[in-house]
């Protein structure tokens, strides 16, 4: 039987290498030697050494042998060079006699073990009396790798969910403030005004639009003057249909509008009016009354309306209005912010302020920027210069003045010229009296825990000794669980102020809650007090987009107060209510809505409800005439107009159309001086 000199494992007689540790097996002693060794028990011989040399040898053994790991790694035990092994051969390890100590390599070799690829040591490497080492276990190297991967995955998930908060921990105040400023806007994203603005921008971006709206009226009252009752009863029996088509991308712009009148509940129309443009002419068609349409040139329109340009000044209007909407408006606001920042001190961050609107509170942080009073004149002048030179403002104000003429102005001086005059006067005043503009400007930008802007305040303070004047502009939104509160406020040193506040909950984009509008400066005795002028509620109210068209859905009601001096003495308040929903008809989404107006008159209540059925036209149905009619009345042709006025068929056709609508033509005599319709004193007689 053979045994491995390295690990002591039992081996076949013809084995050259150990199957356990791979050690090369040396040839075994002869059978004769083995028999002698088996029959002779020899105790290990310890050479006789002087006492000093024995102590040195023991110390040398401890120092050279080292820990057990060195033995198992294949290093031979260190033995003094003068030690001589016994001459009597010993039995192999595992028999009754312990194995003898082997003669090691020289001492230097014991300090430098040979690598595995070199020739193996000729003697076993385990120490005398030591047990054979256990077989090596396979290391599970993949376990720490899996642990590392799990940790990295958790960190990645945390960064994905809480990335903003983690980044904010290591960001400077100025960097976080810059991020919040970039996300803030003139109209906050969580405001309903933001949706209106976004949808208005979408509508302006469309070159062609069209819609059809059907209107009906219902009147309810316990009692009213007889004349008024006749008018409102007639109105309740009618159905109106308004069709509009516009292509503002052309030059000139194209439009086509048609108004049809018919009996309520009946198909067809009794009277229709259509107006559209072809080239420079405007065509007015009344097919039920006139056998030929009327044609107006731009000069005719100017004589009739005392205005210039095309009808409604639609040519180029879309591009001019677009100059101050959407991204262009945001860019303008960002430019003004940069001017403010240029003159402001470094931002400071205040953490953990409780902001309260009504009974809704939220803990927020805010960044504060202050423009010192001595820097305000230079900032104000730069802002005014920017506004003066802004091309978008010029286009917008010019178009606005042409669309909405200023009373008494007659276009001798348009709105933009007035704007420039005021800007130049303000710049000149700053140059001459800069001390009057020593005003501190303080801006607070509120953010939540994710550094998302939720509102801002801008306060201007002019101080003279202990006396101060303040102008404040605030736009804030706080939340507490599902409860929301919004505040828009403007206050001036002249005791004029306006404040809008709303409290609501949200379900998706729909809101349920109440709101109010308060105005100060209306009470001469106490101008600083706020007076409620509008109070209302809304339920599941919001803007829902169908295609490119926004539709107001849900319910909203508001009461307008203080109308006693505005209309009649009996009008103390007016209540307006709206309800709307979206229904599908013939493959198109329709807005089905109603608007009710209630007038409390003394102890009576007058209610007028307008029913609305509105839908957008598909693009394929938006078309425009591109040629003049084959025959028409030119309104600038006196002979043609005289022929038209003398045609008796015109009055006959008008009478027939009115009778179809249920209108008695004789009742219209009051418009020409009759005694029935102009006797306003009778309207105060109630049944």
Secondary structure, DSSP 8 states (H G I E B T S, - for coil): -EE-TTT--EE-TT-SB-TTT--B------HHHHHHHHH-----------HHHHHHHHHHHHHHH--HHHHHTT------TT----SS----TTSSS---------HHHHHS---TTS---SS--S-TT-----------THHHHHHHHHHHHHHHHHHHHHHHHHHHHTS-HHHHHHHHHHH--SS-TTSHHHHHHHHHHHHHH-SEEEEEEEEEEEEEES---HHHHHHHHHHHTEEEEEEEEEETTSSS-EEEEEEEEEETT-SS-SEEEEEEEETTEEEEE-TTT-SSEEEE-HHHHHHHHS--SSGGG-TTHHHHHHTTSHHHHHHHHHHHHHHHHHHS---EEEEEEEEEETTEEEEEEEEEEEE-HHHHHHHHHHHHHHHHH-HHHHHHHHHHHHHS--TTTTTSS-HHHHHHHHHHHHHHHHHH-GGGG-EEEEEEEEE-TT--EEEEEEEEEEEETTEEEEEEEEEEEEEETTEEEEEEEEE-TTS-EEEEEEEEEEETTEEEEEEEEEEES--SSSTTSEEEEEEEEEEEEEEEEETTEEEEEEEEEEEEE--TTTS-TTEEEEEEEEEEEEEEETTEEEEEEEEEEEEEETTEEEEEEEEEEEEE--GGG-----S--SSEEETT-HHHHHHHHT-HHHHHHHHHHHHHTT--GGGGGGGGT-TTTS-GGGGG---
